[in-house]
Amino acid sequence: MLDSAIPATRRTFLGASATAAMTVVGAPQVLTARRTTEEVIVGDGEFRYRIEHAWPQLPERYSWQTTHNVAVDSEANLYVIHEGRADQPDHPSIFVFDSEGRFMRAFGSRFQGGGHGLEVRKEGCEEFLYVTGYQQVKAFSKMTLTGETIWEKYAPMESGVYAVNEDTDRKKIWGRDRFMPTNFAFADDGGFWLADGYGSFHIHRYDKNANWLSCFGGPGEGKGTFNTAHGLWLDNRPGRAVEIVVTDRAHGTLQTFTQEGKYKQTLEGYGLPANIDTWKNLMLVPELKARVTLLNEKNQVVAHLGAAVDRINEIDNLRVQPDQWLNGQFIHPHDACFDAEGNIFVAEWVGSGRVSKLSRV
């Protein structure tokens, strides 16, 4: 049974906010994202959702690119980051939509070609965006909800795990001594953890002023080391010991740690798990292998949503064949988040971009 208390969820923050009301900019007349019209229900029992693919509406002057991550603010506005295209440096990477999926604004062109993770975090009475960029960007930033930069940081050279000048050159070079940050998790003391999911495979801890403190992990075969430490979150669901959950993507597992980075256990059986979110007693795991998984407070799987694992295995390169996509089935969920009501937004790693909304039934 779901806990009735209002939770502190991953990307949704409740209560008053000093953030100014947001003005709709340039209401679209022509849309490039087409919603599904057929009603499709996924899941079973108390875990049933009405799914709408291509839910947000995008003005014609912008193009959907490879969608990566999603986040929701306290006003129920949805933020979507694209990897974007490095050869389109003036095109925004981050788009904002209202609670009905209508376009509000766009910004973040500096992340084009490397946009990856984003989260909304409430600090005091104000909310901020935390954004990561990999490939040629190699940076992570704190921004206002309208796109102004508070600070921007690069490879933490004090960790001792990076090549010389990795913080200043920021060339698109891959390797375990390179910095390719992917996602954030937030500590109760105002600090945060940062996953270097495509670079060193380390999890870095920072204080509330974005000063580097420590790290754990690195490349290895599991049980405290990783093969693509892609996503993470602080799991503080009611009735459980607080721990960090990291998606060890290429190993197909979740690993759990104390807040000090001490390994606890491994959960197996996932298809390239990409990130984590929590709401009340549920944990949400988007998997690149065509499904979204829900776990209860005992970390037991209670639902697989939109599963299309067989089709992914049977149809080569399905991600670039939208005419072969089926309503109610995912292709490559790269990120997912809950809103305040327990609805789910899913961003998929497909070149034409796709963000779906799953409304609780």
C-alpha positions as CSV (number, residue, x, y, z in Angstrom):
1,M,0.0,0.0,0.0
2,L,1.3,3.5,-0.8
3,D,2.4,5.6,2.1
4,S,-0.1,8.5,2.4
5,A,2.5,11.1,3.5
6,I,3.7,13.7,1.0
7,P,7.2,12.6,0.0
8,A,10.3,14.6,-0.9
9,T,10.5,13.3,-4.5
10,R,13.4,13.4,-6.9
11,R,12.3,16.1,-9.3
12,T,9.1,17.5,-7.9
13,F,9.0,19.9,-5.0
14,L,5.8,20.9,-3.2
15,G,4.7,24.0,-1.3
16,A,5.3,27.7,-1.9
17,S,8.0,28.9,-4.2
18,A,9.5,32.3,-4.6
19,T,10.1,31.6,-8.3
20,A,8.2,34.1,-10.4
21,A,5.2,32.8,-12.4
22,M,6.3,31.7,-15.8
23,T,5.2,33.5,-19.0
24,V,4.3,31.5,-22.0
25,V,6.7,32.5,-24.8
26,G,5.8,32.2,-28.5
27,A,2.7,29.9,-28.4
28,P,3.1,27.5,-31.2
29,Q,0.9,27.4,-34.3
30,V,2.4,24.3,-35.9
31,L,3.5,21.3,-33.8
32,T,6.3,18.9,-34.6
33,A,5.4,16.4,-31.9
34,R,2.2,14.5,-32.6
35,R,0.4,13.0,-29.7
36,T,-1.2,9.5,-29.8
37,T,-5.0,9.6,-30.0
38,E,-5.7,6.0,-29.0
39,E,-6.1,5.4,-25.3
40,V,-3.6,2.8,-24.1
41,I,-3.3,1.5,-20.6
42,V,-0.1,-0.1,-19.4
43,G,0.6,-2.0,-16.1
44,D,-1.7,-4.0,-13.8
45,G,-3.6,-3.7,-10.6
46,E,-2.8,-0.5,-8.7
47,F,0.1,0.2,-11.1
48,R,-1.9,1.1,-14.2
49,Y,-1.2,4.1,-16.3
50,R,-2.7,5.8,-19.3
51,I,0.1,6.5,-21.7
52,E,0.4,9.4,-24.1
53,H,3.5,9.3,-26.4
54,A,5.0,12.5,-27.8
55,W,3.2,14.4,-25.1
56,P,4.8,17.9,-25.2
57,Q,4.0,20.2,-28.0
58,L,7.0,21.8,-29.8
59,P,7.0,24.9,-32.0
60,E,7.9,24.4,-35.7
61,R,10.9,26.6,-35.4
62,Y,12.6,24.0,-33.2
63,S,13.3,20.3,-33.9
64,W,13.1,17.3,-31.7
65,Q,16.6,15.9,-31.2
66,T,17.8,12.9,-29.1
67,T,15.9,13.3,-25.9
68,H,17.8,12.5,-22.7
69,N,16.4,13.6,-19.4
70,V,13.3,15.0,-17.8
71,A,12.4,16.9,-14.6
72,V,9.4,18.6,-13.1
73,D,9.2,21.8,-10.9
74,S,6.8,22.7,-8.2
75,E,4.4,24.4,-10.7
76,A,4.1,21.1,-12.6
77,N,6.2,22.4,-15.5
78,L,8.2,19.8,-17.4
79,Y,11.9,20.3,-18.4
80,V,13.4,18.2,-21.2
81,I,17.1,18.2,-22.2
82,H,18.3,17.0,-25.5
83,E,21.8,15.7,-26.4
84,G,21.4,18.0,-29.3
85,R,23.7,18.4,-32.3
86,A,27.1,20.0,-32.1
87,D,26.7,21.3,-35.7
88,Q,23.6,23.3,-34.5
89,P,25.2,25.5,-31.8
90,D,22.4,28.1,-31.8
91,H,19.6,25.6,-31.3
92,P,18.4,25.2,-27.6
93,S,19.1,22.0,-25.8
94,I,16.6,22.5,-22.9
95,F,12.8,23.0,-23.4
96,V,10.2,23.8,-20.9
97,F,6.5,22.8,-21.1
98,D,3.5,23.6,-18.9
99,S,1.3,21.0,-17.2
100,E,-0.7,20.6,-20.4
101,G,2.3,20.0,-22.5
102,R,2.3,23.4,-24.1
103,F,5.7,25.0,-25.0
104,M,6.9,27.8,-22.6
105,R,10.5,28.6,-23.4
106,A,13.8,27.2,-24.5
107,F,17.5,27.8,-23.6
108,G,20.8,26.0,-23.1
109,S,22.3,26.0,-26.5
110,R,25.8,25.6,-25.0
111,F,24.9,22.0,-24.2
112,Q,24.3,21.2,-27.9
113,G,26.0,18.0,-28.8
114,G,26.6,17.0,-25.2
115,G,23.4,17.7,-23.2
116,H,22.6,14.9,-20.8
117,G,21.3,15.1,-17.2
118,L,19.1,17.6,-15.5
119,E,17.3,17.9,-12.2
120,V,15.1,20.5,-10.5
121,R,16.1,21.2,-6.9
122,K,14.4,23.4,-4.3
123,E,16.8,25.3,-2.1
124,G,15.0,27.4,0.6
125,C,12.1,29.0,-1.2
126,E,13.7,28.9,-4.7
127,E,14.2,26.3,-7.3
128,F,17.2,25.7,-9.6
129,L,18.2,23.4,-12.5
130,Y,21.3,21.2,-12.2
131,V,22.5,20.2,-15.7
132,T,25.3,17.9,-17.0
133,G,27.0,17.9,-20.4
134,Y,29.3,15.2,-21.7
135,Q,31.2,14.7,-25.0
136,Q,32.7,18.1,-25.9
137,V,30.9,19.9,-23.1
138,K,32.4,18.1,-20.1
139,A,30.8,20.4,-17.5
140,F,28.0,20.6,-14.9
141,S,26.0,23.7,-14.1
142,K,23.6,25.2,-11.6
143,M,21.0,27.4,-13.4
144,T,17.9,29.3,-12.7
145,L,14.6,27.9,-14.1
146,T,14.9,30.4,-16.9
147,G,18.4,29.5,-18.0
148,E,20.7,32.0,-16.2
149,T,24.0,30.3,-15.0
150,I,24.7,30.4,-11.3
151,W,27.9,28.5,-11.6
152,E,29.6,26.0,-14.0
153,K,32.2,23.4,-13.0
154,Y,34.5,21.0,-14.9
155,A,36.5,17.9,-14.0
156,P,37.5,17.7,-10.3
157,M,41.2,17.5,-10.8
158,E,41.7,17.2,-7.0
159,S,40.3,13.7,-7.2
160,G,43.4,12.5,-8.9
161,V,41.6,10.3,-11.5
162,Y,41.8,12.6,-14.6
163,A,44.3,13.3,-17.3
164,V,46.3,16.4,-17.2
165,N,44.3,19.5,-18.3
166,E,41.0,17.6,-18.5
167,D,39.4,20.5,-16.7
168,T,40.6,23.1,-19.2
169,D,41.0,21.4,-22.6
170,R,37.6,19.7,-22.6
171,K,38.1,17.9,-25.9
172,K,35.9,15.1,-27.0
173,I,38.2,12.3,-25.9
174,W,36.9,9.2,-24.2
175,G,38.6,7.1,-21.6
176,R,38.6,6.1,-17.9
177,D,40.8,9.2,-17.2
178,R,38.3,11.5,-18.9
179,F,35.3,13.5,-17.5
180,M,31.9,12.7,-19.0
181,P,29.3,13.6,-16.3
182,T,25.8,12.1,-16.6
183,N,23.5,12.6,-13.5
184,F,23.0,14.1,-10.1
185,A,21.7,13.0,-6.7
186,F,21.1,15.4,-3.8
187,A,22.1,15.1,-0.2
188,D,20.0,16.4,2.7
189,D,22.8,18.7,3.8
190,G,22.6,20.8,0.6
191,G,25.4,18.9,-1.1
192,F,25.1,16.5,-4.0
193,W,26.7,13.5,-5.8
194,L,27.7,13.5,-9.4
195,A,28.0,10.4,-11.6
196,D,30.8,10.4,-14.1
197,G,28.9,7.8,-16.0
198,Y,30.8,7.9,-19.4
199,G,34.2,8.9,-18.1
200,S,36.0,7.7,-15.0
201,F,33.0,5.7,-13.7
202,H,33.4,7.5,-10.3
203,I,30.7,9.0,-8.1
204,H,31.9,12.4,-6.8
205,R,30.6,14.1,-3.7
206,Y,30.3,17.9,-3.4
207,D,29.2,20.2,-0.6
208,K,26.4,22.7,-0.9
209,N,28.8,25.3,-2.4
210,A,29.9,22.8,-5.2
211,N,33.3,22.1,-3.6
212,W,34.6,18.6,-4.3
213,L,34.8,16.4,-1.1
214,S,35.4,12.8,-2.1
215,C,34.7,10.0,-4.6
216,F,34.1,6.3,-4.8
217,G,33.7,3.6,-7.4
218,G,35.7,3.5,-10.6
219,P,35.9,0.9,-13.3
220,G,35.5,-2.8,-12.3
221,E,33.4,-5.9,-12.2
222,G,30.8,-4.7,-9.6
223,K,30.4,-4.7,-5.8
224,G,31.6,-1.2,-5.5
225,T,33.0,-0.6,-9.0
226,F,31.2,-0.1,-12.2
227,N,30.9,-0.5,-16.0
228,T,29.1,2.8,-16.8
229,A,27.9,4.4,-13.6
230,H,25.1,6.2,-15.4
231,G,22.4,7.2,-13.0
232,L,22.0,7.6,-9.2
233,W,19.7,8.8,-6.5
234,L,19.4,9.1,-2.7
235,D,16.8,6.6,-1.7
236,N,15.1,7.9,1.4
237,R,11.7,6.1,1.0
238,P,9.8,5.7,4.3
239,G,10.8,2.8,6.5
240,R,14.1,2.1,4.8
241,A,17.7,2.9,5.7
242,V,18.8,5.9,3.6
243,E,21.2,4.8,0.8
244,I,22.6,5.8,-2.5
245,V,21.4,3.7,-5.5
246,V,23.6,3.7,-8.6
247,T,22.7,2.2,-12.0
248,D,25.6,0.1,-13.1
249,R,24.3,0.2,-16.7
250,A,26.5,-2.2,-18.7
251,H,26.4,-4.8,-15.9
252,G,22.6,-4.6,-15.9
253,T,22.4,-4.0,-12.1
254,L,21.7,-1.5,-9.4
255,Q,24.2,-1.1,-6.6
256,T,23.4,0.4,-3.2
257,F,25.8,2.3,-1.0
258,T,25.9,4.2,2.3
259,Q,26.1,8.0,2.0
260,E,29.9,7.6,2.7
261,G,30.2,5.4,-0.4
262,K,30.5,2.0,1.3
263,Y,29.1,-0.8,-0.9
264,K,26.0,-2.6,0.4
265,Q,24.4,-4.8,-2.2
266,T,23.6,-5.5,-5.8
267,L,20.2,-5.8,-7.4
268,E,20.3,-7.8,-10.7
269,G,18.0,-8.4,-13.6
270,Y,17.8,-5.0,-15.5
271,G,18.3,-4.2,-19.1
272,L,20.8,-1.3,-19.2
273,P,19.3,0.6,-16.3
274,A,19.8,4.3,-16.9
275,N,18.5,6.3,-13.8
276,I,16.5,6.3,-10.6
277,D,13.5,8.2,-9.1
278,T,11.4,7.7,-6.0
279,W,7.8,8.6,-5.0
280,K,6.3,7.5,-1.7
281,N,7.2,3.8,-1.4
282,L,8.0,3.3,-5.1
283,M,11.3,3.4,-7.0
284,L,11.3,4.0,-10.7
285,V,14.0,2.6,-13.1
286,P,14.0,3.5,-16.8
287,E,15.8,0.8,-18.8
288,L,17.3,1.4,-22.2
289,K,16.2,-2.1,-23.2
290,A,12.6,-1.1,-23.8
291,R,10.8,-0.9,-20.4
292,V,10.3,1.1,-17.2
293,T,10.4,-0.9,-13.9
294,L,8.7,-0.1,-10.6
295,L,9.9,-1.5,-7.3
296,N,8.2,-1.4,-3.9
297,E,9.8,-0.4,-0.5
298,K,11.3,-4.0,-0.3
299,N,12.9,-3.5,-3.7
300,Q,10.6,-6.1,-5.2
301,V,9.5,-5.5,-8.8
302,V,5.8,-4.7,-8.9
303,A,5.5,-3.6,-12.5
304,H,7.2,-3.6,-15.9
305,L,5.7,-0.7,-17.9
306,G,5.7,-0.5,-21.7
307,A,7.9,-3.5,-22.1
308,A,9.1,-4.3,-25.7
309,V,12.2,-6.2,-25.0
310,D,11.5,-8.9,-27.6
311,R,10.9,-6.3,-30.4
312,I,14.1,-4.5,-29.5
313,N,15.9,-7.8,-30.0
314,E,14.1,-8.7,-33.2
315,I,14.1,-5.4,-35.1
316,D,17.5,-4.0,-35.8
317,N,18.0,-0.3,-35.0
318,L,14.3,0.2,-34.1
319,R,15.2,3.6,-32.6
320,V,15.4,5.2,-36.1
321,Q,12.2,3.6,-37.4
322,P,9.3,5.4,-35.8
323,D,6.8,3.8,-38.3
324,Q,7.6,0.6,-36.5
325,W,6.9,1.9,-33.0
326,L,3.7,0.6,-31.2
327,N,1.5,2.6,-28.8
328,G,2.0,1.4,-25.3
329,Q,5.6,0.2,-25.9
330,F,8.9,1.9,-25.2
331,I,12.0,1.8,-27.4
332,H,14.9,3.1,-25.2
333,P,13.8,4.8,-21.9
334,H,16.9,6.9,-21.0
335,D,15.3,8.8,-18.0
336,A,12.0,8.9,-16.2
337,C,10.6,10.9,-13.3
338,F,7.5,11.2,-11.1
339,D,5.4,14.3,-10.7
340,A,3.7,15.2,-7.4
341,E,0.7,13.1,-8.1
342,G,2.7,10.0,-9.0
343,N,2.3,10.4,-12.8
344,I,5.4,9.4,-14.8
345,F,7.3,11.2,-17.6
346,V,9.7,9.2,-19.8
347,A,12.4,10.5,-22.1
348,E,13.7,8.0,-24.7
349,W,17.0,7.9,-26.5
350,V,15.7,8.2,-30.0
351,G,17.0,10.6,-32.7
352,S,13.6,12.0,-33.4
353,G,13.0,12.6,-29.7
354,R,10.1,11.2,-27.6
355,V,8.7,12.2,-24.2
356,S,5.7,10.2,-23.0
357,K,3.4,10.9,-20.1
358,L,2.0,8.0,-18.0
359,S,-1.0,9.2,-16.0
360,R,-2.1,7.1,-13.0
361,V,-5.5,5.3,-13.5
